[in-house]
Amino acid sequence: NDGSGTDDFGFTALPAGKRFFARVQDGFSFHGCSAFFWASTEAEEGAADTLAFHVNLDCSNDNVIINTVKKIDGLSVRCVKD
């Protein structure tokens, strides 16, 4: 729905993008097309100090992408009520 929508479960993902942190560039990207959410799982073994998993929803396709990202980057957080 023009970059944001509601699925069969009623979860609305707003495409807030992602904040990249780098020495040269510090800013938001993918605003208006992608939603990146932190997962509670850290990367395996030695990379756990710097990487964690995230979920990516993109307006250009219907796929959900799960990958790792640097913990210093800024992603959205989904709060779930118990």
Contacts in CASP RR format, 6 or more apart in sequence:
PFRMAT RR
TARGET T0000
AUTHOR 0000-0000-0000
METHOD contacts of the structure
MODEL  1
NDGSGTDDFGFTALPAGKRFFARVQDGFSFHGCSAFFWASTEAEEGAADT
LAFHVNLDCSNDNVIINTVKKIDGLSVRCVKD
3 15 0 8 1.000
3 32 0 8 1.000
3 33 0 8 1.000
3 59 0 8 1.000
4 12 0 8 1.000
4 13 0 8 1.000
4 14 0 8 1.000
4 15 0 8 1.000
4 32 0 8 1.000
4 59 0 8 1.000
5 12 0 8 1.000
5 13 0 8 1.000
6 12 0 8 1.000
13 35 0 8 1.000
13 37 0 8 1.000
13 57 0 8 1.000
14 35 0 8 1.000
14 76 0 8 1.000
15 30 0 8 1.000
15 31 0 8 1.000
15 32 0 8 1.000
15 33 0 8 1.000
15 34 0 8 1.000
15 35 0 8 1.000
15 57 0 8 1.000
15 59 0 8 1.000
16 31 0 8 1.000
16 32 0 8 1.000
16 35 0 8 1.000
16 36 0 8 1.000
16 76 0 8 1.000
17 28 0 8 1.000
17 29 0 8 1.000
17 30 0 8 1.000
17 31 0 8 1.000
17 32 0 8 1.000
17 33 0 8 1.000
17 34 0 8 1.000
17 35 0 8 1.000
17 36 0 8 1.000
17 76 0 8 1.000
18 28 0 8 1.000
18 29 0 8 1.000
18 30 0 8 1.000
18 34 0 8 1.000
18 36 0 8 1.000
18 69 0 8 1.000
18 73 0 8 1.000
18 74 0 8 1.000
18 75 0 8 1.000
19 26 0 8 1.000
19 27 0 8 1.000
19 28 0 8 1.000
19 29 0 8 1.000
19 73 0 8 1.000
19 74 0 8 1.000
19 75 0 8 1.000
20 26 0 8 1.000
20 27 0 8 1.000
20 28 0 8 1.000
20 29 0 8 1.000
20 73 0 8 1.000
20 74 0 8 1.000
21 27 0 8 1.000
21 70 0 8 1.000
21 72 0 8 1.000
21 73 0 8 1.000
21 74 0 8 1.000
30 36 0 8 1.000
30 58 0 8 1.000
32 59 0 8 1.000
33 58 0 8 1.000
33 59 0 8 1.000
33 60 0 8 1.000
34 56 0 8 1.000
34 57 0 8 1.000
34 58 0 8 1.000
34 59 0 8 1.000
35 56 0 8 1.000
35 57 0 8 1.000
35 58 0 8 1.000
35 76 0 8 1.000
36 54 0 8 1.000
36 55 0 8 1.000
36 56 0 8 1.000
36 69 0 8 1.000
36 74 0 8 1.000
36 75 0 8 1.000
36 76 0 8 1.000
37 54 0 8 1.000
37 55 0 8 1.000
37 56 0 8 1.000
37 57 0 8 1.000
37 75 0 8 1.000
37 76 0 8 1.000
37 77 0 8 1.000
37 78 0 8 1.000
38 52 0 8 1.000
38 53 0 8 1.000
38 54 0 8 1.000
38 75 0 8 1.000
38 76 0 8 1.000
38 77 0 8 1.000
39 52 0 8 1.000
39 53 0 8 1.000
39 54 0 8 1.000
39 55 0 8 1.000
39 66 0 8 1.000
41 52 0 8 1.000
41 53 0 8 1.000
42 48 0 8 1.000
42 51 0 8 1.000
42 52 0 8 1.000
42 53 0 8 1.000
43 50 0 8 1.000
43 51 0 8 1.000
43 52 0 8 1.000
43 53 0 8 1.000
43 68 0 8 1.000
47 68 0 8 1.000
50 70 0 8 1.000
50 71 0 8 1.000
50 72 0 8 1.000
51 68 0 8 1.000
51 69 0 8 1.000
51 70 0 8 1.000
51 71 0 8 1.000
52 68 0 8 1.000
52 69 0 8 1.000
52 71 0 8 1.000
53 66 0 8 1.000
53 67 0 8 1.000
53 68 0 8 1.000
53 69 0 8 1.000
54 66 0 8 1.000
54 67 0 8 1.000
54 68 0 8 1.000
54 69 0 8 1.000
54 75 0 8 1.000
55 64 0 8 1.000
55 65 0 8 1.000
55 66 0 8 1.000
56 64 0 8 1.000
56 65 0 8 1.000
56 66 0 8 1.000
56 67 0 8 1.000
57 64 0 8 1.000
57 65 0 8 1.000
58 65 0 8 1.000
69 75 0 8 1.000
END
